[in-house]
Amino acid sequence: MATADESKPNIPLAGLATDGWSNDDEATATCFCGAVQLAFPTQGPGLVNTFVCNCSDCHKITASMFASNFTIDDRYLKHIRGQDNLKTFSQAKSIASGNAMTNYFCSTCGSLMYRVSSGFPGMSILRIGTVDDFSLHETKLRPTIEQFIKNRAGWLSGVEETKKYDGTSFPRTWEDRKVETSSL
């Protein structure tokens, strides 16, 4: 079976937007309908970490069994369009840390674009699935951490070659991430 060249952008038709892009330093994430688009860095210091979360909150908010995420330092996150189209929902009751988690959804199609935790100010947690260039899913955004493995569905084996945690392990800066992943 032939494999895609992961060094070149792979931006398939996935949703209604057709203007996603990426280069060596930056890429876009777009909601399903195309009304909201973000630009983010694909390396540090703006890219803080990449991780899979198996917590029960992520089960519910994704309507799946885990969430694939990446964290961006807000100083590097750009709203290309649709910031006024985002709606928020915030709560702390089901968050394991007790911190308030605010979710930013496209008000047209409902895509969850990012989450912000009160425990990690200045950072936004984006979903890998919203990234327009699918080659980044396998390269720069490949998860390095898997957290809440105690909540992982028994029929999932987990993400290969990641550091595993029963709870959360959230690097706060790019420098923390470099220390964290050096032991992988």
C-alpha atoms as one frame of an Amber mdcrd trajectory, in Angstrom:
protein
   0.000   0.000   0.000   1.378   3.431  -0.940   1.814   5.999   1.814   1.322
   9.724   1.524   4.345  12.000   1.499   4.096  13.474   5.010   6.579  16.224
   4.165   4.080  17.932   1.845   0.753  19.471   2.824  -2.208  17.112   2.571
  -5.367  19.187   2.691  -8.269  16.958   1.652 -11.845  18.115   1.286 -13.009
  17.725   4.882 -15.865  20.082   5.634 -16.909  23.043   3.550 -13.833  25.291
   3.734 -11.326  25.086   0.889  -8.806  27.708   1.993  -6.804  25.887   4.670
  -3.018  26.137   4.383   0.256  25.307   6.084   3.921  26.187   5.779   7.007
  25.293   7.808   6.034  27.502  10.752   2.259  27.952  10.742  -0.987  26.244
   9.720  -4.752  26.662   9.902  -7.547  24.955  11.791 -11.068  25.412  10.452
 -14.508  24.412  11.692 -16.656  22.034   9.635 -18.728  24.751   7.958 -15.746
  27.068   7.384 -17.102  30.054   9.326 -14.274  29.945  11.919 -10.604  29.676
  11.027  -7.532  29.922  13.260  -3.825  30.116  12.451  -1.352  28.575  14.869
   2.398  27.848  15.068   3.563  24.327  14.246   6.601  24.467  16.509   7.771
  26.027  19.761   7.652  28.277  21.528   4.021  28.821  20.409   3.230  25.110
  20.154   3.328  23.981  23.785   2.381  20.283  23.603   0.438  17.565  21.810
  -1.604  14.988  23.696  -4.460  12.532  23.786  -6.874  12.821  26.689  -9.047
   9.936  27.861 -10.812  11.785  30.701 -14.560  11.341  31.023 -15.124  15.021
  30.205 -13.325  14.591  26.860 -15.438  11.475  26.189 -18.590  13.567  26.439
 -17.436  16.798  24.754 -16.090  14.911  21.702 -18.880  12.307  21.549 -15.999
   9.840  21.224 -13.705   7.877  23.534 -10.794  10.331  23.617  -9.709  13.759
  22.420  -6.588  14.451  20.356  -5.293  17.881  21.293  -2.515  20.388  20.993
  -1.870  23.391  23.179  -0.974  26.818  21.823   0.403  29.776  23.743  -2.287
  32.438  23.176   0.313  35.025  22.148   0.749  32.986  18.946  -2.890  32.048
  18.209  -4.553  34.094  15.450  -8.244  34.286  14.641  -8.334  34.505  10.841
 -12.115  34.727  10.694 -15.221  33.988  12.689 -14.145  34.989  16.188 -17.515
  36.715  16.556 -19.168  33.440  15.469 -17.778  31.546  18.467 -20.068  30.712
  21.370 -18.813  29.599  24.755 -19.857  27.132  27.400 -17.964  26.970  30.682
 -18.144  24.675  33.692 -15.952  23.136  36.397 -18.178  20.419  37.882 -16.897
  17.499  35.798 -13.323  18.725  35.264 -10.908  16.456  37.198  -8.765  19.394
  38.349 -11.746  21.456  39.462 -10.646  24.269  37.141 -13.240  25.942  34.955
 -12.994  24.818  31.337 -14.426  27.156  28.714 -15.282  25.619  25.355 -15.343
  27.701  22.159 -17.752  26.339  19.533 -18.674  27.533  16.054 -22.238  28.770
  16.467 -23.103  27.675  12.920 -21.907  24.056  12.753 -21.094  23.293  16.400
 -17.427  22.353  15.876 -15.413  22.601  19.077 -12.485  24.793  18.071 -10.663
  25.072  21.384 -10.885  24.920  25.173  -9.368  27.212  27.796  -8.705  26.093
  31.378  -8.666  28.551  34.264  -5.737  26.512  35.588  -3.581  27.261  32.543
  -4.063  30.934  31.701  -2.655  32.159  28.426  -3.055  28.826  26.641  -5.699
  27.339  24.358  -6.248  23.631  23.753  -7.112  23.012  20.094  -8.341  19.784
  18.485  -6.023  18.033  16.065  -9.068  17.039  14.002  -9.760  20.678  13.080
  -6.313  21.112  11.468  -6.634  21.506   7.707  -3.297  19.915   6.734  -3.702
  16.219   7.555   0.058  15.586   7.164   0.533  17.533  10.411  -1.578  14.911
  12.240   1.252  12.449  11.599   4.203  14.799  12.034   4.367  18.003  14.076
   1.055  17.395  15.885   1.495  13.700  16.614   0.689  13.254  20.322   3.633
  12.868  22.690   1.537  12.430  25.844  -1.475  10.284  26.697  -3.308  11.254
  29.850  -6.091   9.802  31.990  -5.194   6.317  30.790  -7.169   4.960  33.752
 -10.286   6.173  31.885  -9.246   4.744  28.492 -11.801   2.387  26.947 -10.666
  -1.204  27.387 -10.890  -1.875  23.658  -8.368   0.874  22.867  -4.687   0.052
  23.247  -3.501   3.645  23.571  -1.147   5.819  21.587   2.198   4.210  20.796
   5.407   5.922  21.880   3.797   8.452  24.223   4.459   9.223  27.853   1.468
   7.830  29.811  -0.218   9.345  32.866  -3.119   8.203  35.050  -4.172  11.824
  35.470  -3.072  14.989  33.788   0.446  16.050  32.949   0.320  19.377  31.274
   3.548  21.147  30.306   3.035  24.876  30.775   5.659  26.051  28.279   7.558
  24.853  25.237  10.631  24.421  27.448   8.658  22.143  29.830   7.529  20.114
  26.797  11.128  19.652  25.615  12.068  18.275  29.043   8.962  16.050  29.102
   9.498  14.504  25.651  13.238  13.998  26.037  12.489  10.905  28.123  10.355
   9.255  25.408
